[in-house]
Amino acid sequence: MRVLMILPALTEATSPLFRPIKYSLFPPLGLATLAGYLGDDDDVRIVDEHVERFDPSDDPLPDLVVIQVYITSARRSYELADWYRRRGVFVALGGLHVTSLPDEAAEHADVIFTGPGEDTWPVFLADFRRKAALRRYDSEKRTLEGLPPIRRDLIQRHRYLVPNSIVVTRGCPHHCDFCYKDAFFEGGRSFYTQAVDAALAEIERLPGRHLYFLDDHLFGNARFARALFEGMRGMGRVFQGASTVDALLKPDLLELAVEAGLRSVFVGFETVNAEGLGEQRKRQNVGRDYSAVVRRVHDAGAMVNASFVFGLDADGPDVFDRTVAWAVGQGVETATFHIMTPYPGTGLFRRIEGEGRIRHRDWDLYDTRHVVYEPRGMTAAQLEAGYWRAYRDFYRWGNLWRGAAAHSSAGDRLRHLAYAGGWKKFERVWDALIRTRQVLHALPLLESALSAFGTRAPEKAANRADATIGA
């Protein structure tokens, strides 16, 4: 059986003028995971349009096309699906957008999948081989036990800066109103983990030193996280991952992660407006001292990648400057900004739609960079302009220097400048590396930058942790 798996790209990722590095960071791990269920005699190919140009007419028609659909790639996904179906090819659609709007997706597919695919995909394959496939498969049994090895041989490693991406949990224990993933895991367990031994075995199979955990909340199950970090000590890895502010304040967990190789943590601070946290059910952030979180991460020896959302009902036009000033003053190394986006299937979408504030359903623009609803505390034009200004201001050389100055040692200040400046001040270099398929050659630089962290004196980190645990 010839199987083609496609991750369609956003228009920006295929631009002939400029291609941001963020689209060449991670390979399509979800598709490679599903490919593990196919047989040795199956001919399987994975296409990631973010890193390669793809014309379906250039290849022989497959027996089965599998397309992973995100909201901002829905238009392209349906275009490809319709092209193949017109030629008699069986098309399967799955992913976040399909789960959120199954009826819309079903118009372009022979079969759709809602929720995670580990339980439904092997059932479908058996049905498909005997020509008895259903029109829809809904995930209900949630487990990561007995997964086949991920087909990393199908991934073109040289096209990605971070080919060693890995996921050892699914979902998140928290339920924020704006989170796209909540709809994806509806109908079953919303957070579950691999067996620790299986996760460690997958890590052992990955070459090189650097790892990036794509888990929504790597620290979400403290018992699992502790066992994972204990098992990783001595492996010589450096890795990046995501956590919530409350988990970073738990005793010893952060320190264990740093000992295992954590060098950068993505933290969803979301907003500097306390009233906005309750609005979005971001309860894990309520009452937390954000400054204590940043200090604790820095004292442990890791960097902070802070994430913020603009456009909450509590936000006014001053929120952009206040957010940037706070992040720069704390010495946050990198920051990611978003315009609040009400994704279909979320509590936020239902509320905003019920209030008549959804402006349109052009899914191409639901990319957290465009305003797709009517804000309350400012105009849509003010919100978009403030979003772009926040990015420009945070990554100005003057603010990068001020952020670096917040660190106590010369080495920390230099590392701050090198890492933060490397991402945003050399985008044309990244573009050239992507176009010449040399992006993987920059990985040693990333590993070196990350390896320079994690050198704090344990007693200093412990003393700071004792002082901030109750914050």
Beta strands, then each sheet from edge to edge (+ up, - down):
strand 1: 2-7
strand 2: 43-48
strand 3: 64-68
strand 4: 90-94
strand 5: 111-114
strand 6: 136-138
strand 7: 165-166
strand 8: 169-171
strand 9: 191-193
strand 10: 210-213
strand 11: 238-243
strand 12: 262-270
strand 13: 303-310
strand 14: 334-339
sheet 1: 2+ 1+ 3+ 4+ 5+ 6+
sheet 2: 7+ 10+ 11+ 12+ 13+ 14+
sheet 3: 8+ 9-
end
